[in-house]
Structure formats: structure tokens, C-alpha cells
Amino acid sequence: MPSKIRCPSVQKKKILDVLSVRLGGLSSYAYIGAVLNSIRNGSDARGYFVWSFMDLYELLSGYEFSFGLYYVNFSVPHRKRTPKLSAHWYSAFLKDNTTFLGSQRIAQLQSNFSSSY
């Protein structure tokens, strides 16, 4: 199995790409909407949980792909966790603020990470 060479600029770009998804929460919104539709159609759904709370090791792809509400930096010993935009959306949703994050809030979140990585 070939080893991966980590380049700081590539790692930085990957982290920023993961954190700056403008559709953060859209997939969660669609899944929750599907549950709501099933309830309206008679389903006895009593709960909902996020499949992957944070990035994890995938059997077929290792750590190559990013899943979950939190980005996990596997290149540092303490495995720093950073909330993605989808985590902020989901938190707002649970607090009954069901609107999507506005562009100003997205820009603010992006600026927080651009200096960190």
C-alpha cells in the first residue's frame, strides 16, 4: 500500500474545502424532511440521529473522505475536532431556528478557519 505524503498547502486546502461547504446542512435537511414525510404518511418514527457525528475511518477508503458534523485532524496527536458548517446548521435546527445559515455567517465561519490552517 503506497504511503501518502502530506503537503501542508494541500492539507490546508482540503481542510478549508471540508469546512466551507456552502450547502452545509442541506443533506441533513433533506434526510430530516424525508423522515417528516414518512411520519405524515403514517410511519411511527420516534427519533432521528446523525449517522456520523465526526470524521471516521472508512473500511474501503481509510481517512480519504470526510464524513460527519465535525472535521477530525488526524495529522496531529490530539486529533483536533472542528465543527463543519453542517454542525452549525444542525445545532440551529435543533434550537428551532430552521433557516439556513446566511451568507454573512458562512463568511464569518470561513474566516475563523482561514487563519487557523
HELIX and SHEET records of a PDB file:
HELIX    1   1 PRO A    8  LEU A   19  1                                  12    
HELIX    2   2 LEU A   26  ARG A   40  1                                  15    
HELIX    3   3 LEU A   85  LEU A   94  1                                  10    
HELIX    4   4 SER A  103  SER A  114  1                                  12    
SHEET    1   A 2 TYR A  70  VAL A  72  0                                        
SHEET    2   A 2 ARG A  81  PRO A  83 -1                                        
END                                                                             
